[in-house]
Structure formats: C-alpha cells, structure tokens
Amino acid sequence: MDWSHYRFVSIWDLPAPPDAVYEILGRADDYPRWWPQVREVTSVDGTSGTTRIRSFLPYDLVMTVRERRRDPRAGVIEATLGGDLDGWVRWTVTPHGGGSRAVYEQEVDVRRRLMRLLAVPGRPVFRANHALMMRAGRRGLVARLEGV
C-alpha cells in the first residue's frame, strides 16, 4: 500500500437546485468567501490557477489546479492537481429530493515532504483533517446558497 496515496469521497445533500449549486462550485475564485479552509485562490487564466488550503493542522497545502472538464449538463467539474498534492478532483451535482446532491471525489498522491515522512503514523490524522475541512465546506456552501 502506498501510504501517501489518498482517495476521498464526500456526499453533500443540499437544499438548492442543482444549477445554483453547480454555478457556485464552478467559481473557484470565490471559494475563500464561503469555505474557510480554502485560504487563497489565484487565477492564472480561465482554466488554471493556484490554491492554498489549510484545515485544522498547522500547515498549508499549495496546489496548481487545471480544469480538465466542465460539463453543466452532466453537472461535472473536474480538475487536475499538482504541487503538494498530485492527482485529480471532481464535483458531480445532480438533483436529489427537493434540492441537489454534490459528490466530491478526490484521488491524490501527497508530494509535500513532511506529510510523506509522516505517512504511516499521520494517516488517520490527515484523513480526519480532510473530513473537518469537508464538513466546514458543506456548512459554508449551505450558508452561501441561502444568500443566493
């Protein structure tokens, strides 16, 4: 097993129509406004940029993000990641009940040296850190949707 490889799936059931959710998730530059752990997004052009995140643990992760798929009909936004995390991330937004369901998938290899050195003992802590970030992101998105 590669202890520096991670696969995450988070499912957010949201009280808003899929188009509204998709629109907000498609504007990565605005993530720091509603997702506390997304500290900074710097756009390079219309499809790439850098992102700096920091959750509970006292370190920042910096990634280059490049959009590779945007399909509003399918509700899919997908990007490749490079830098401290190397891999991909995808949002899929679909109708669900009276609102929508946003499925977040991420598959990455950690490239940050310290995290690689702590891969085995730190793995449960890194996963918990990610879960806390996702929980806060969902809360932030719900609040943002209520303001739309």
Residue frames as a rotation matrix with the C-alpha (Angstrom) as fourth column:
MET 1
0.579 0.816 0.000 0.00
0.816 -0.579 0.000 0.00
0.000 0.000 -1.000 0.00
ASP 2
-0.445 -0.636 0.630 1.22
0.590 -0.738 -0.328 3.49
0.673 0.226 0.704 -0.84
TRP 3
-0.099 0.392 -0.915 0.61
0.973 -0.153 -0.170 5.38
-0.207 -0.907 -0.366 2.40
SER 4
-0.695 -0.192 -0.693 0.91
0.131 -0.981 0.140 8.71
-0.707 0.007 0.707 0.59
HIS 5
-0.875 0.482 0.047 -1.99
0.035 -0.034 0.999 7.93
0.483 0.876 0.013 -1.76
TYR 6
-0.729 0.677 -0.098 -5.50
0.032 -0.109 -0.993 9.07
-0.684 -0.728 0.058 -0.81
ARG 7
-0.720 0.666 0.195 -8.96
0.278 0.020 0.960 8.64
0.636 0.745 -0.200 -2.26
PHE 8
-0.849 0.468 -0.246 -11.77
0.069 -0.363 -0.929 10.70
-0.524 -0.806 0.275 -0.77
VAL 9
-0.551 0.781 0.292 -15.49
0.413 -0.049 0.909 10.79
0.725 0.622 -0.296 -1.46
SER 10
-0.855 0.385 -0.347 -17.85
0.169 -0.424 -0.890 13.22
-0.490 -0.820 0.297 0.23
ILE 11
-0.468 0.796 0.384 -21.58
0.708 0.078 0.702 13.49
0.529 0.601 -0.599 -0.42
TRP 12
-0.923 0.190 -0.336 -23.37
0.063 -0.785 -0.617 16.73
-0.381 -0.590 0.712 0.30
ASP 13
-0.204 0.925 0.320 -27.16
0.950 0.107 0.295 16.84
0.238 0.364 -0.900 0.14
LEU 14
-0.927 -0.273 -0.259 -28.04
0.312 -0.942 -0.122 20.48
-0.211 -0.194 0.958 -0.35
PRO 15
-0.085 0.982 -0.171 -31.29
0.692 -0.065 -0.719 22.48
-0.717 -0.179 -0.673 -0.14
ALA 16
0.002 0.049 -0.999 -30.91
-0.513 -0.857 -0.043 24.22
-0.858 0.513 0.024 -3.50
PRO 17
0.924 0.380 0.037 -31.45
-0.150 0.452 -0.879 23.34
-0.351 0.807 0.475 -7.16
PRO 18
0.445 -0.792 0.419 -28.53
0.744 0.587 0.319 21.71
-0.498 0.170 0.850 -8.99
ASP 19
0.429 -0.283 0.858 -27.99
0.672 -0.534 -0.512 24.71
0.603 0.797 -0.039 -11.30
ALA 20
0.829 -0.090 0.552 -27.42
-0.354 -0.848 0.393 27.03
0.433 -0.521 -0.735 -8.32
VAL 21
0.758 -0.569 0.319 -25.03
-0.043 0.445 0.895 24.59
-0.651 -0.692 0.312 -6.66
TYR 22
0.430 -0.586 0.687 -23.15
0.884 0.430 -0.186 23.96
-0.187 0.687 0.702 -9.89
GLU 23
0.655 -0.137 0.743 -22.77
0.284 -0.867 -0.410 27.68
0.700 0.480 -0.529 -10.53
ILE 24
0.824 -0.347 0.448 -21.21
-0.567 -0.503 0.653 28.31
-0.001 -0.792 -0.611 -7.11
LEU 25
0.589 -0.624 0.513 -18.93
0.177 0.719 0.672 25.26
-0.788 -0.305 0.535 -7.29
GLY 26
0.544 -0.336 0.769 -17.83
0.837 0.154 -0.525 26.36
0.058 0.929 0.365 -10.75
ARG 27
0.684 -0.301 0.664 -16.44
-0.121 -0.945 -0.303 29.66
0.719 0.127 -0.683 -9.43
ALA 28
0.381 -0.616 -0.690 -13.26
0.821 0.568 -0.053 28.50
0.425 -0.546 0.722 -7.70
ASP 29
-0.514 -0.610 0.603 -12.08
0.303 -0.787 -0.537 32.10
0.802 -0.094 0.590 -7.22
ASP 30
0.031 0.643 0.765 -14.98
-0.624 -0.586 0.517 32.58
0.781 -0.494 0.383 -4.77
TYR 31
0.279 0.105 -0.954 -14.26
0.404 0.889 0.216 29.51
0.871 -0.446 0.206 -2.61
PRO 32
-0.722 -0.606 -0.334 -12.41
0.531 -0.176 -0.829 31.53
0.444 -0.776 0.449 0.08
ARG 33
-0.620 0.558 0.552 -15.61
-0.571 -0.803 0.171 33.56
0.538 -0.209 0.816 0.59
TRP 34
0.413 0.890 0.193 -17.60
-0.821 0.272 0.502 30.56
0.394 -0.366 0.843 1.80
TRP 35
0.802 -0.210 -0.559 -15.08
0.284 0.958 0.048 27.77
0.525 -0.198 0.828 2.52
PRO 36
0.912 -0.371 0.176 -12.90
-0.383 -0.612 0.692 28.78
-0.149 -0.698 -0.700 5.49
GLN 37
0.420 -0.796 0.435 -10.09
0.184 0.544 0.819 26.31
-0.889 -0.264 0.375 4.78
VAL 38
0.291 -0.330 0.898 -9.63
0.946 -0.042 -0.323 27.50
0.145 0.943 0.299 1.20
ARG 39
0.157 -0.317 -0.935 -7.39
0.634 -0.693 0.342 30.39
-0.757 -0.647 0.092 2.15
GLU 40
-0.092 -0.281 -0.955 -6.44
-0.490 -0.822 0.289 31.69
-0.867 0.495 -0.062 -1.28
VAL 41
0.325 0.148 0.934 -7.23
0.736 0.580 -0.348 31.10
-0.593 0.801 0.080 -4.95
THR 42
-0.105 -0.435 -0.894 -5.18
-0.356 -0.823 0.443 32.89
-0.928 0.365 -0.069 -7.57
SER 43
0.768 0.465 0.441 -6.40
0.256 0.409 -0.876 32.60
-0.588 0.785 0.195 -11.13
VAL 44
-0.423 -0.906 0.002 -3.76
0.243 -0.111 0.964 32.31
-0.873 0.408 0.267 -13.85
ASP 45
-0.915 0.287 -0.284 -6.21
-0.370 -0.312 0.875 32.22
0.162 0.906 0.391 -16.74
GLY 46
-0.091 0.995 0.030 -9.76
-0.949 -0.096 0.299 31.00
0.301 -0.001 0.954 -17.32
THR 47
0.707 0.406 -0.579 -8.94
-0.332 0.913 0.235 27.35
0.625 0.026 0.780 -16.60
SER 48
0.230 -0.662 -0.713 -5.98
0.712 0.614 -0.341 27.25
0.664 -0.429 0.613 -14.20
GLY 49
0.444 -0.137 0.885 -4.60
-0.495 -0.861 0.115 28.80
0.747 -0.490 -0.450 -11.05
THR 50
-0.646 -0.627 -0.435 -3.13
0.101 0.495 -0.863 28.11
0.757 -0.601 -0.256 -7.64
THR 51
0.546 0.821 0.169 -4.96
-0.213 -0.060 0.975 27.27
0.810 -0.568 0.142 -4.44
ARG 52
-0.713 -0.697 0.082 -3.74
-0.231 0.123 -0.965 27.40
0.662 -0.707 -0.248 -0.85
ILE 53
0.457 0.877 -0.147 -5.67
-0.186 0.256 0.949 25.42
0.870 -0.406 0.280 1.76
ARG 54
-0.793 -0.601 0.098 -5.25
-0.236 0.155 -0.959 24.95
0.562 -0.784 -0.265 5.48
SER 55
0.296 0.891 -0.343 -7.53
0.069 0.338 0.939 22.95
0.953 -0.302 0.038 7.73
PHE 56
0.982 0.181 0.061 -7.07
-0.052 -0.053 0.997 22.11
0.184 -0.982 -0.042 11.42
LEU 57
0.496 -0.863 -0.100 -3.42
0.818 0.426 0.385 21.01
-0.290 -0.273 0.917 11.20
PRO 58
0.624 -0.244 -0.743 -0.85
-0.031 -0.957 0.288 23.84
-0.781 -0.156 -0.605 11.17
TYR 59
-0.601 -0.783 0.161 0.37
0.226 0.027 0.974 23.59
-0.767 0.621 0.160 7.58
ASP 60
0.234 0.598 -0.767 -0.68
-0.663 -0.479 -0.576 24.94
-0.712 0.643 0.284 4.21
LEU 61
-0.156 -0.229 0.961 -1.02
0.625 0.730 0.275 22.90
-0.765 0.644 0.029 1.05
VAL 62
-0.016 0.070 -0.997 -0.42
-0.579 -0.814 -0.048 24.73
-0.815 0.577 0.053 -2.20
MET 63
-0.158 0.068 0.985 -1.61
0.563 0.826 0.034 23.27
-0.811 0.560 -0.168 -5.47
THR 64
-0.812 0.041 -0.583 -1.77
-0.511 -0.532 0.675 24.16
-0.282 0.846 0.453 -9.12
VAL 65
-0.164 0.854 0.494 -5.30
0.222 0.520 -0.825 23.46
-0.961 -0.026 -0.275 -10.34
ARG 66
-0.853 -0.080 -0.515 -6.10
-0.470 -0.309 0.827 22.97
-0.226 0.948 0.226 -14.02
GLU 67
0.135 0.979 0.156 -9.64
-0.614 0.206 -0.762 22.44
-0.778 0.007 0.629 -15.21
ARG 68
-0.899 -0.436 0.031 -9.94
-0.251 0.572 0.781 19.39
-0.359 0.695 -0.624 -17.44
ARG 69
-0.654 0.746 0.125 -13.70
0.599 0.409 0.689 19.01
0.463 0.525 -0.714 -17.73
ARG 70
-0.787 0.569 -0.238 -16.66
-0.226 -0.625 -0.747 21.32
-0.574 -0.534 0.620 -17.28
ASP 71
-0.828 0.557 -0.063 -19.97
0.210 0.413 0.886 19.80
0.519 0.721 -0.459 -18.31
PRO 72
-0.759 0.557 0.338 -23.03
-0.645 -0.567 -0.513 21.67
-0.094 -0.606 0.790 -16.98
ARG 73
0.102 0.845 -0.525 -25.46
-0.798 0.385 0.464 19.13
0.594 0.371 0.713 -18.49
ALA 74
0.153 -0.133 -0.979 -23.82
0.280 0.956 -0.086 16.27
0.948 -0.261 0.183 -16.60
GLY 75
0.932 0.210 0.294 -23.19
-0.175 -0.449 0.876 18.50
0.316 -0.868 -0.382 -13.57
VAL 76
0.642 -0.749 -0.165 -19.46
0.760 0.591 0.272 17.73
-0.106 -0.300 0.948 -13.66
ILE 77
0.775 -0.605 0.182 -16.50
-0.550 -0.788 -0.278 19.97
0.312 0.115 -0.943 -12.85
GLU 78
0.850 -0.527 -0.007 -13.14
0.497 0.797 0.344 18.19
-0.176 -0.296 0.939 -12.86
ALA 79
0.751 -0.658 0.056 -9.57
-0.608 -0.721 -0.333 19.39
0.259 0.216 -0.941 -12.45
THR 80
0.453 -0.732 -0.509 -6.04
0.567 0.677 -0.468 18.07
0.687 -0.076 0.722 -12.19
LEU 81
0.976 -0.181 0.119 -3.89
-0.203 -0.568 0.798 18.96
-0.076 -0.803 -0.591 -9.21
GLY 82
0.348 -0.928 -0.130 -0.14
0.538 0.312 -0.783 19.44
0.767 0.202 0.608 -8.96
GLY 83
0.030 -0.416 0.909 2.18
-0.596 -0.737 -0.318 20.70
0.802 -0.532 -0.270 -6.26
ASP 84
-0.574 -0.252 0.779 1.77
-0.815 0.260 -0.517 19.48
-0.072 -0.932 -0.355 -2.67
LEU 85
0.004 0.604 0.797 -0.98
-0.115 0.792 -0.600 17.15
-0.993 -0.089 0.073 -3.90
ASP 86
-0.724 -0.276 -0.633 -0.78
-0.657 -0.005 0.754 15.46
-0.211 0.961 -0.178 -7.29
GLY 87
-0.756 0.510 0.410 -3.90
0.494 0.856 -0.155 13.93
-0.430 0.085 -0.899 -8.82
TRP 88
-0.715 0.600 0.359 -7.45
0.121 -0.400 0.909 14.98
0.688 0.693 0.214 -9.61
VAL 89
-0.789 0.583 -0.194 -10.63
0.120 -0.164 -0.979 16.31
-0.602 -0.796 0.059 -8.07
ARG 90
-0.794 0.587 0.155 -14.23
0.176 -0.022 0.984 16.19
0.581 0.809 -0.086 -9.33
TRP 91
-0.660 0.750 0.034 -17.60
-0.352 -0.269 -0.896 17.61
-0.663 -0.604 0.442 -8.35
THR 92
-0.832 0.555 0.023 -20.75
0.277 0.379 0.883 15.96
0.481 0.741 -0.469 -9.70
VAL 93
-0.798 0.602 -0.031 -24.01
-0.360 -0.517 -0.776 17.78
-0.484 -0.608 0.629 -8.99
THR 94
-0.795 0.592 -0.132 -27.35
0.251 0.519 0.817 16.03
0.552 0.616 -0.562 -9.55
PRO 95
-0.077 0.848 0.525 -30.98
-0.705 -0.418 0.572 16.55
0.705 -0.326 0.630 -8.50
HIS 96
-0.720 -0.089 -0.688 -31.83
0.353 0.807 -0.474 14.91
0.597 -0.584 -0.549 -5.18
GLY 97
-0.319 0.703 -0.636 -35.13
0.886 -0.017 -0.463 15.15
-0.336 -0.711 -0.618 -3.34
GLY 98
0.768 0.640 0.001 -36.20
0.615 -0.737 -0.280 18.78
-0.179 0.216 -0.960 -3.34
GLY 99
0.656 -0.610 -0.443 -32.64
-0.443 -0.788 0.429 20.03
-0.611 -0.085 -0.787 -3.81
SER 100
0.641 -0.515 -0.569 -29.42
-0.518 0.256 -0.816 18.56
0.566 0.818 -0.103 -5.06
ARG 101
0.848 -0.508 0.153 -26.58
0.234 0.618 0.750 16.22
-0.475 -0.600 0.643 -4.25
ALA 102
0.614 -0.760 -0.215 -22.97
-0.717 -0.422 -0.555 17.27
0.331 0.495 -0.804 -4.75
VAL 103
0.916 -0.396 0.066 -20.49
0.346 0.862 0.370 14.39
-0.204 -0.316 0.926 -4.82
TYR 104
0.583 -0.809 -0.073 -16.88
-0.813 -0.580 -0.054 15.37
0.001 0.091 -0.996 -4.23
GLU 105
0.915 -0.386 0.120 -14.23
0.384 0.922 0.040 12.89
-0.127 0.010 0.992 -5.33
GLN 106
0.597 -0.801 -0.048 -10.50
-0.800 -0.589 -0.114 13.32
0.063 0.106 -0.992 -4.97
GLU 107
0.887 -0.455 0.077 -7.63
0.442 0.886 0.139 10.98
-0.132 -0.089 0.987 -5.71
VAL 108
0.747 -0.630 0.213 -4.18
-0.527 -0.756 -0.388 12.29
0.406 0.177 -0.897 -4.90
ASP 109
0.379 -0.764 -0.522 -0.62
0.811 0.546 -0.211 11.43
0.446 -0.343 0.827 -4.02
VAL 110
0.951 -0.104 -0.290 0.91
0.111 -0.763 0.637 13.62
-0.287 -0.638 -0.714 -1.34
ARG 111
0.495 -0.808 0.320 4.10
0.530 -0.010 -0.848 15.30
0.688 0.589 0.424 -2.53
ARG 112
0.568 -0.275 0.776 4.80
-0.599 -0.784 0.161 17.50
0.564 -0.556 -0.610 0.49
ARG 113
-0.254 -0.849 -0.463 7.92
-0.274 0.522 -0.808 16.09
0.928 -0.078 -0.365 2.12
LEU 114
-0.756 -0.048 0.653 6.81
-0.653 -0.018 -0.757 16.29
0.048 -0.999 -0.018 5.77
MET 115
0.267 0.938 0.220 3.49
-0.911 0.320 -0.260 14.57
-0.314 -0.132 0.940 5.03
ARG 116
0.511 -0.163 -0.844 5.33
-0.453 0.784 -0.425 11.80
0.731 0.600 0.327 3.16
LEU 117
-0.603 -0.797 -0.030 7.68
-0.334 0.287 -0.898 11.30
0.724 -0.531 -0.440 6.12
LEU 118
-0.754 0.396 0.524 4.68
-0.551 0.054 -0.833 11.08
-0.358 -0.917 0.178 8.47
ALA 119
-0.442 0.623 -0.645 2.60
-0.705 0.203 0.679 9.00
0.554 0.756 0.349 6.05
VAL 120
-0.398 0.293 -0.869 2.06
0.314 0.934 0.171 5.95
0.862 -0.205 -0.464 8.26
PRO 121
-0.653 0.194 -0.732 1.57
0.748 0.021 -0.663 7.45
-0.114 -0.981 -0.159 11.74
GLY 122
-0.836 0.264 -0.482 -0.11
-0.166 -0.957 -0.237 10.58
-0.524 -0.118 0.844 10.37
ARG 123
-0.893 0.449 0.024 -2.59
0.148 0.242 0.959 8.93
0.424 0.860 -0.283 8.03
PRO 124
-0.151 0.910 -0.386 -5.57
0.969 0.213 0.123 8.86
0.194 -0.356 -0.914 10.45
VAL 125
-0.160 0.034 -0.987 -4.89
0.512 -0.852 -0.112 12.47
-0.844 -0.523 0.119 11.43
PHE 126
-0.929 -0.205 -0.309 -4.62
-0.151 -0.550 0.821 13.57
-0.338 0.809 0.480 7.77
ARG 127
-0.668 0.742 0.053 -7.91
0.507 0.401 0.763 11.84
0.545 0.537 -0.644 6.97
ALA 128
0.034 0.665 -0.746 -9.60
0.971 -0.199 -0.134 13.47
-0.238 -0.720 -0.652 9.98
ASN 129
-0.534 -0.322 -0.782 -8.19
0.185 -0.947 0.264 16.84
-0.825 -0.004 0.565 8.92
HIS 130
-0.980 0.199 0.018 -9.73
-0.005 -0.112 0.994 16.34
0.200 0.973 0.111 5.46
ALA 131
-0.319 0.916 -0.243 -13.09
0.852 0.390 0.349 15.34
0.414 -0.096 -0.905 6.98
LEU 132
-0.078 0.245 -0.966 -13.15
0.717 -0.660 -0.225 18.52
-0.693 -0.711 -0.124 9.10
MET 133
-0.832 -0.279 -0.480 -12.40
-0.107 -0.768 0.631 20.60
-0.544 0.577 0.609 6.03
MET 134
-0.829 0.556 0.056 -15.21
0.246 0.273 0.930 18.96
0.502 0.785 -0.363 4.06
ARG 135
-0.125 0.803 -0.583 -17.70
0.992 0.105 -0.068 19.42
0.006 -0.587 -0.809 6.91
ALA 136
-0.243 -0.033 -0.969 -16.88
0.343 -0.938 -0.054 23.13
-0.907 -0.346 0.240 7.11
GLY 137
-0.979 -0.138 -0.151 -17.09
-0.096 -0.338 0.936 23.42
-0.181 0.931 0.318 3.32
ARG 138
-0.530 0.847 0.028 -20.59
0.703 0.421 0.574 21.97
0.474 0.324 -0.819 3.31
ARG 139
0.066 0.535 -0.842 -21.71
0.885 -0.422 -0.199 24.36
-0.461 -0.732 -0.501 6.04
GLY 140
-0.534 -0.371 -0.760 -20.22
0.062 -0.913 0.403 27.28
-0.843 0.168 0.510 4.15
LEU 141
-0.976 0.195 0.098 -21.87
0.109 0.045 0.993 26.26
0.189 0.980 -0.066 0.88
VAL 142
-0.194 0.956 -0.220 -25.28
0.955 0.235 0.181 25.91
0.224 -0.175 -0.959 2.54
ALA 143
0.031 0.161 -0.986 -24.90
0.577 -0.809 -0.114 29.40
-0.816 -0.566 -0.118 4.02
ARG 144
-0.826 -0.395 -0.402 -23.82
-0.105 -0.593 0.798 30.74
-0.554 0.702 0.448 0.63
LEU 145
-0.792 0.578 0.198 -26.82
0.479 0.386 0.788 29.10
0.379 0.719 -0.583 -1.06
GLU 146
0.034 0.822 -0.569 -29.18
0.974 -0.156 -0.166 30.68
-0.225 -0.548 -0.805 1.45
GLY 147
-0.167 -0.189 -0.968 -27.76
0.186 -0.970 0.157 34.07
-0.968 -0.154 0.197 0.45
VAL 148
-0.949 -0.201 0.244 -28.42
0.256 -0.034 0.966 33.48
-0.186 0.979 0.083 -3.27
